Amino acid sequence: MPGPFRWCPCCAAPLALVEHDGVPRLACTRCDFVRWENPTPVVAAIVEHEGCIVLGRNALWPAGMFALITGFMEKFDASPREAALREVKEELDLDGEIAGFVGHYRFERMNQLIIAFHVRAHGRIRLDPELVEYRRCAPEALRPWPGATGSALRDWMLARGLAPLPYIPEALRLIDGYRYLGARVSAGGRPRPLQFKALAMARVQDVVALAPADDEERRLVEANGMRYHAVPVVGSQVPAVAQLAALRGVLTELQTQRIYVHDGNGTGAVALAFLHSVLVRKAALGKARAALSDGRALPPEWAAFIARELAEHGIA
């Protein structure tokens, strides 16, 4: 029986699942009560504040999980637009105005109808107790997630000529320095044992370690159905010419595969995988650069190395 409803709210008799107008519904076994399961209206706000989009984390959500500002439409709200502005004020303490209607979206899992708006807001952010954290994102760096509000964010970006970056599951974001660089290339630090499973679930086929061969890592990689490759490149320093040639040879062999490249902390792996993605796999430069700058900045020596390599190929 779906949901927590077992008893009739009118006469307290048991509810039973019966076919009503060709649709299975919960109905009372004694009186005429039928639970119609109509979707609940929920408003969502894509909050633009000082040039960035503000995402919030609910107190009940795991660390690292952020989404749009949302809330139930109340019976005293004059309209969905007013409800969206009220939620922005309640949760972020920001005043705002509706900049546009984005769309309406079905959220099947919660049986909700999401009504999404773009809200331009101003003021100083002060969180309601319902939220424990917020994140500011440049519009071009947003990664819409699966689901109704994620679809709203994607539509909003596309309407403005912005190309949404690929969604990164939380299990992968927890890998130190993780970046998805386009053209089926990702890179970062060395995964912890359970994170190899997350890579496999993301359909990674080959793991390239910029270090001497490690039997334990090989076992973890192969146990999750992936292939393991070790190339002894100094991860924290710009590689020598011979090391770089060896790495390029391995990556060229894998240029049709979905790969993850890593070193100790992700610095060198991210830089080298970025170059491979752009120069060999011809990934979109703008998207790859946005992913490269997502998180922490590269050390100056690695930034200079990337600039030199791009310049040699006529890319500014």
Kinemage of the C-alpha trace (Angstrom):
@kinemage 1
@onewidth
@group {chain A} dominant
@subgroup {mainchain}
@vectorlist {calphas} color= white
{ca met a 1} P 0.000 0.000 0.000
{ca pro a 2} L 1.610 3.311 -1.082
{ca gly a 3} L 2.487 5.907 1.505
{ca pro a 4} L 1.665 5.971 5.232
{ca phe a 5} L -2.116 6.179 4.719
{ca arg a 6} L -3.954 3.131 6.077
{ca trp a 7} L -7.128 4.554 7.613
{ca cys a 8} L -9.968 6.696 6.336
{ca pro a 9} L -9.813 10.307 7.655
{ca cys a 10} L -13.633 10.462 7.627
{ca cys a 11} L -14.700 7.274 9.439
{ca ala a 12} L -11.419 5.581 10.498
{ca ala a 13} L -12.189 2.411 8.526
{ca pro a 14} L -9.273 0.682 6.734
{ca leu a 15} L -8.299 1.900 3.282
{ca ala a 16} L -7.912 -0.537 0.394
{ca leu a 17} L -6.371 -0.252 -3.060
{ca val a 18} L -9.195 -0.426 -5.619
{ca glu a 19} L -9.621 0.475 -9.277
{ca his a 20} L -11.462 3.782 -9.647
{ca asp a 21} L -12.179 5.076 -13.168
{ca gly a 22} L -9.518 2.718 -14.477
{ca val a 23} L -6.847 3.954 -12.033
{ca pro a 24} L -5.759 2.188 -8.812
{ca arg a 25} L -6.534 4.418 -5.819
{ca leu a 26} L -6.824 4.134 -2.062
{ca ala a 27} L -10.494 4.086 -1.060
{ca cys a 28} L -12.382 3.572 2.160
{ca thr a 29} L -13.870 0.130 2.796
{ca arg a 30} L -16.874 1.664 4.573
{ca cys a 31} L -17.705 5.162 3.273
{ca asp a 32} L -17.270 7.004 -0.044
{ca phe a 33} L -13.841 8.528 0.696
{ca val a 34} L -11.252 8.230 -2.112
{ca arg a 35} L -7.664 9.446 -1.834
{ca trp a 36} L -7.041 11.128 -5.165
{ca glu a 37} L -3.261 11.679 -4.784
{ca asn a 38} L -3.323 15.009 -6.618
{ca pro a 39} L 0.174 16.520 -7.099
{ca thr a 40} L 1.239 19.161 -4.565
{ca pro a 41} L 2.243 22.555 -6.042
{ca val a 42} L 5.802 23.566 -5.170
{ca val a 43} L 7.562 26.756 -6.291
{ca ala a 44} L 11.246 26.859 -7.186
{ca ala a 45} L 13.467 29.925 -7.572
{ca ile a 46} L 16.618 30.233 -9.635
{ca val a 47} L 18.016 33.014 -7.462
{ca glu a 48} L 20.380 35.433 -9.194
{ca his a 49} L 22.299 37.506 -6.652
{ca glu a 50} L 25.252 39.756 -7.498
{ca gly a 51} L 25.829 37.965 -10.790
{ca cys a 52} L 25.813 34.457 -9.324
{ca ile a 53} L 23.173 31.771 -8.835
{ca val a 54} L 22.566 30.885 -5.186
{ca leu a 55} L 21.979 27.219 -4.320
{ca gly a 56} L 21.022 26.020 -0.843
{ca arg a 57} L 21.582 22.870 1.215
{ca asn a 58} L 18.715 21.701 3.370
{ca ala a 59} L 19.555 20.669 6.935
{ca leu a 60} L 18.364 17.129 6.162
{ca trp a 61} L 20.565 16.679 3.086
{ca pro a 62} L 24.063 15.140 3.026
{ca ala a 63} L 27.134 17.362 2.785
{ca gly a 64} L 27.795 18.625 -0.730
{ca met a 65} L 24.183 18.376 -1.933
{ca phe a 66} L 22.779 21.719 -3.127
{ca ala a 67} L 19.667 22.660 -5.100
{ca leu a 68} L 17.335 25.541 -5.943
{ca ile a 69} L 15.367 27.429 -3.333
{ca thr a 70} L 11.992 25.691 -3.140
{ca gly a 71} L 8.891 25.540 -0.991
{ca phe a 72} L 5.241 24.565 -0.926
{ca met a 73} L 2.745 27.027 -2.299
{ca glu a 74} L 0.482 28.068 0.588
{ca lys a 75} L -3.227 28.774 0.312
{ca phe a 76} L -2.658 32.398 1.353
{ca asp a 77} L -0.161 33.033 -1.492
{ca ala a 78} L -1.735 35.321 -4.086
{ca ser a 79} L 0.013 33.480 -6.936
{ca pro a 80} L 2.921 31.102 -7.606
{ca arg a 81} L 5.060 34.175 -8.349
{ca glu a 82} L 4.342 35.618 -4.899
{ca ala a 83} L 5.037 32.221 -3.331
{ca ala a 84} L 8.473 32.067 -5.000
{ca leu a 85} L 9.404 35.524 -3.713
{ca arg a 86} L 8.167 34.581 -0.240
{ca glu a 87} L 10.371 31.468 -0.187
{ca val a 88} L 13.418 33.486 -1.258
{ca lys a 89} L 12.762 35.957 1.551
{ca glu a 90} L 12.131 33.225 4.146
{ca glu a 91} L 15.118 31.033 3.283
{ca leu a 92} L 17.741 33.602 2.210
{ca asp a 93} L 16.335 36.862 3.648
{ca leu a 94} L 16.664 38.436 0.192
{ca asp a 95} L 14.179 40.756 -1.473
{ca gly a 96} L 13.582 40.067 -5.124
{ca glu a 97} L 11.545 40.441 -8.237
{ca ile a 98} L 10.448 37.869 -10.789
{ca ala a 99} L 12.688 38.085 -13.845
{ca gly a 100} L 10.819 35.413 -15.761
{ca phe a 101} L 8.828 32.197 -15.691
{ca val a 102} L 10.998 29.150 -16.448
{ca gly a 103} L 8.461 26.340 -16.662
{ca his a 104} L 6.546 23.685 -14.777
{ca tyr a 105} L 7.940 20.204 -14.134
{ca arg a 106} L 6.593 16.964 -12.724
{ca phe a 107} L 8.486 15.526 -9.743
{ca glu a 108} L 7.080 12.010 -9.700
{ca arg a 109} L 8.912 10.642 -6.666
{ca met a 110} L 7.366 13.255 -4.351
{ca asn a 111} L 4.156 13.631 -6.390
{ca gln a 112} L 4.787 17.348 -6.830
{ca leu a 113} L 4.306 19.901 -9.588
{ca ile a 114} L 7.333 22.215 -9.635
{ca ile a 115} L 6.608 25.778 -10.824
{ca ala a 116} L 9.966 27.447 -11.510
{ca phe a 117} L 10.867 31.132 -11.768
{ca his a 118} L 14.002 33.181 -12.293
{ca val a 119} L 14.313 35.616 -9.385
{ca arg a 120} L 16.711 38.563 -9.271
{ca ala a 121} L 17.422 39.222 -5.609
{ca his a 122} L 19.290 41.807 -3.566
{ca gly a 123} L 20.349 42.260 0.021
{ca arg a 124} L 22.550 40.325 2.407
{ca ile a 125} L 22.110 36.561 2.592
{ca arg a 126} L 21.018 35.283 6.000
{ca leu a 127} L 19.961 31.656 6.129
{ca asp a 128} L 16.741 30.366 7.616
{ca pro a 129} L 17.288 27.384 10.002
{ca glu a 130} L 15.893 25.143 7.257
{ca leu a 131} L 19.129 25.737 5.328
{ca val a 132} L 22.579 25.052 6.753
{ca glu a 133} L 24.736 26.216 3.874
{ca tyr a 134} L 24.616 27.997 0.532
{ca arg a 135} L 26.814 28.043 -2.532
{ca arg a 136} L 27.290 30.765 -5.144
{ca cys a 137} L 27.894 29.593 -8.714
{ca ala a 138} L 28.690 31.487 -11.899
{ca pro a 139} L 25.826 30.801 -14.343
{ca glu a 140} L 28.168 29.253 -16.911
{ca ala a 141} L 29.603 26.834 -14.307
{ca leu a 142} L 26.275 25.302 -13.246
{ca arg a 143} L 25.797 21.539 -13.472
{ca pro a 144} L 22.066 20.710 -13.591
{ca trp a 145} L 21.207 17.560 -11.684
{ca pro a 146} L 18.705 14.848 -12.625
{ca gly a 147} L 15.168 15.652 -11.553
{ca ala a 148} L 12.561 18.383 -11.828
{ca thr a 149} L 14.436 21.392 -10.437
{ca gly a 150} L 17.545 20.290 -12.332
{ca ser a 151} L 15.494 20.293 -15.533
{ca ala a 152} L 14.326 23.810 -14.732
{ca leu a 153} L 17.916 24.964 -14.243
{ca arg a 154} L 18.965 23.322 -17.525
{ca asp a 155} L 16.140 25.016 -19.431
{ca trp a 156} L 17.042 28.373 -17.876
{ca met a 157} L 20.674 27.982 -18.970
{ca leu a 158} L 19.824 26.893 -22.492
{ca ala a 159} L 17.449 29.840 -22.917
{ca arg a 160} L 20.424 32.122 -22.213
{ca gly a 161} L 22.817 30.372 -24.576
{ca leu a 162} L 24.718 28.699 -21.736
{ca ala a 163} L 25.909 25.116 -22.204
{ca pro a 164} L 25.205 23.141 -18.992
{ca leu a 165} L 28.240 21.306 -17.637
{ca pro a 166} L 27.787 17.551 -17.029
{ca tyr a 167} L 26.309 16.570 -13.695
{ca ile a 168} L 28.836 14.988 -11.310
{ca pro a 169} L 27.416 12.479 -8.794
{ca glu a 170} L 28.245 13.257 -5.178
{ca ala a 171} L 30.316 10.063 -4.835
{ca leu a 172} L 32.693 11.385 -7.504
{ca arg a 173} L 32.790 14.929 -6.138
{ca leu a 174} L 34.240 13.481 -2.921
{ca ile a 175} L 37.350 12.341 -4.808
{ca asp a 176} L 40.047 14.908 -4.050
{ca gly a 177} L 40.283 17.447 -6.880
{ca tyr a 178} L 37.859 15.589 -9.160
{ca arg a 179} L 37.103 17.236 -12.537
{ca tyr a 180} L 35.126 16.010 -15.528
{ca leu a 181} L 37.009 17.568 -18.444
{ca gly a 182} L 34.852 16.531 -21.380
{ca ala a 183} L 35.297 13.981 -24.172
{ca arg a 184} L 34.873 11.175 -21.590
{ca val a 185} L 37.983 12.269 -19.664
{ca ser a 186} L 38.043 12.861 -15.902
{ca ala a 187} L 40.909 13.390 -13.492
{ca gly a 188} L 41.789 14.086 -9.872
{ca gly a 189} L 43.478 12.585 -6.845
{ca arg a 190} L 43.823 8.906 -6.019
{ca pro a 191} L 40.402 7.454 -5.145
{ca arg a 192} L 39.766 5.762 -1.829
{ca pro a 193} L 38.846 2.060 -2.091
{ca leu a 194} L 35.062 2.541 -2.226
{ca gln a 195} L 35.385 5.344 -4.768
{ca phe a 196} L 36.621 2.948 -7.449
{ca lys a 197} L 33.094 1.526 -7.475
{ca ala a 198} L 31.733 5.045 -8.072
{ca leu a 199} L 34.057 5.424 -11.064
{ca ala a 200} L 32.846 2.121 -12.473
{ca met a 201} L 29.224 3.211 -11.983
{ca ala a 202} L 30.092 6.361 -13.954
{ca arg a 203} L 31.120 4.003 -16.783
{ca val a 204} L 34.850 4.656 -16.520
{ca gln a 205} L 36.655 1.922 -18.448
{ca asp a 206} L 40.329 2.669 -17.751
{ca val a 207} L 42.139 4.122 -14.734
{ca val a 208} L 45.518 5.729 -15.446
{ca ala a 209} L 47.719 6.225 -12.377
{ca leu a 210} L 50.578 8.699 -12.737
{ca ala a 211} L 52.750 6.612 -10.424
{ca pro a 212} L 54.673 3.335 -10.328
{ca ala a 213} L 52.486 0.229 -10.526
{ca asp a 214} L 50.582 -0.517 -7.316
{ca asp a 215} L 49.274 -4.068 -6.898
{ca glu a 216} L 46.583 -3.063 -4.392
{ca glu a 217} L 45.207 -0.379 -6.691
{ca arg a 218} L 45.320 -2.758 -9.633
{ca arg a 219} L 43.229 -5.232 -7.637
{ca leu a 220} L 40.655 -2.573 -6.743
{ca val a 221} L 40.420 -1.318 -10.319
{ca glu a 222} L 40.047 -4.763 -11.854
{ca ala a 223} L 37.605 -5.913 -9.153
{ca asn a 224} L 35.299 -3.148 -10.380
{ca gly a 225} L 35.548 -4.208 -14.018
{ca met a 226} L 38.000 -1.522 -15.180
{ca arg a 227} L 41.517 -1.717 -16.616
{ca tyr a 228} L 44.570 -0.392 -14.777
{ca his a 229} L 47.513 1.499 -16.288
{ca ala a 230} L 50.500 2.913 -14.381
{ca val a 231} L 52.734 5.603 -15.884
{ca pro a 232} L 55.485 6.840 -13.503
{ca val a 233} L 55.030 10.594 -13.929
{ca val a 234} L 55.937 12.939 -11.068
{ca gly a 235} L 52.495 14.150 -10.045
{ca ser a 236} L 53.476 17.277 -8.134
{ca gln a 237} L 55.980 18.551 -10.702
{ca val a 238} L 55.788 19.303 -14.402
{ca pro a 239} L 56.910 16.047 -16.091
{ca ala a 240} L 60.111 15.623 -18.047
{ca val a 241} L 59.947 15.153 -21.819
{ca ala a 242} L 60.449 11.377 -21.614
{ca gln a 243} L 57.735 10.996 -18.968
{ca leu a 244} L 55.355 13.102 -20.996
{ca ala a 245} L 55.989 11.019 -24.111
{ca ala a 246} L 55.254 7.792 -22.213
{ca leu a 247} L 52.009 9.193 -20.858
{ca arg a 248} L 50.911 10.443 -24.251
{ca gly a 249} L 51.531 6.994 -25.680
{ca val a 250} L 49.221 5.352 -23.125
{ca leu a 251} L 46.517 8.004 -23.457
{ca thr a 252} L 46.620 7.759 -27.261
{ca glu a 253} L 45.963 4.013 -27.007
{ca leu a 254} L 42.944 4.800 -24.844
{ca gln a 255} L 41.594 7.732 -26.834
{ca thr a 256} L 38.250 6.033 -27.540
{ca gln a 257} L 37.770 4.940 -23.905
{ca arg a 258} L 36.184 6.616 -20.892
{ca ile a 259} L 39.177 7.246 -18.620
{ca tyr a 260} L 40.071 8.549 -15.170
{ca val a 261} L 43.607 9.927 -14.665
{ca his a 262} L 44.958 10.458 -11.166
{ca asp a 263} L 47.993 11.259 -9.105
{ca gly a 264} L 48.474 11.848 -5.405
{ca asn a 265} L 46.477 15.064 -5.091
{ca gly a 266} L 45.081 15.575 -8.568
{ca thr a 267} L 47.189 18.598 -9.567
{ca gly a 268} L 49.271 17.091 -12.363
{ca ala a 269} L 46.603 14.603 -13.391
{ca val a 270} L 44.031 17.337 -13.956
{ca ala a 271} L 46.424 19.469 -16.001
{ca leu a 272} L 47.634 16.586 -18.171
{ca ala a 273} L 44.161 15.136 -18.663
{ca phe a 274} L 42.875 18.594 -19.628
{ca leu a 275} L 45.495 18.861 -22.362
{ca his a 276} L 44.740 15.359 -23.602
{ca ser a 277} L 41.012 16.081 -23.656
{ca val a 278} L 41.404 19.352 -25.600
{ca leu a 279} L 44.354 18.592 -27.893
{ca val a 280} L 43.738 14.925 -28.703
{ca arg a 281} L 40.048 14.284 -28.111
{ca lys a 282} L 39.023 17.750 -29.304
{ca ala a 283} L 36.771 18.475 -26.343
{ca ala a 284} L 35.079 21.875 -26.339
{ca leu a 285} L 37.716 24.273 -25.017
{ca gly a 286} L 35.276 26.517 -23.153
{ca lys a 287} L 33.663 23.662 -21.249
{ca ala a 288} L 37.025 22.051 -20.459
{ca arg a 289} L 38.400 25.346 -19.168
{ca ala a 290} L 35.319 25.898 -17.002
{ca ala a 291} L 35.766 22.415 -15.522
{ca leu a 292} L 39.485 23.013 -15.014
{ca ser a 293} L 38.792 26.119 -12.922
{ca asp a 294} L 36.001 24.421 -10.938
{ca gly a 295} L 37.226 24.094 -7.354
{ca arg a 296} L 40.823 25.074 -6.696
{ca ala a 297} L 43.316 26.910 -8.890
{ca leu a 298} L 46.312 25.081 -10.329
{ca pro a 299} L 49.793 26.041 -9.074
{ca pro a 300} L 51.522 28.671 -11.248
{ca glu a 301} L 53.982 26.195 -12.769
{ca trp a 302} L 51.164 23.965 -13.986
{ca ala a 303} L 49.144 26.916 -15.302
{ca ala a 304} L 52.220 28.069 -17.231
{ca phe a 305} L 52.774 24.523 -18.556
{ca ile a 306} L 49.197 24.389 -19.891
{ca ala a 307} L 49.553 27.830 -21.494
{ca arg a 308} L 52.776 26.773 -23.266
{ca glu a 309} L 51.258 23.534 -24.565
{ca leu a 310} L 48.165 25.308 -25.867
{ca ala a 311} L 50.270 28.029 -27.497
{ca glu a 312} L 52.351 25.399 -29.318
{ca his a 313} L 49.125 24.167 -30.872
{ca gly a 314} L 47.955 27.656 -31.786
{ca ile a 315} L 45.398 27.930 -28.982
{ca ala a 316} L 45.373 31.111 -26.921
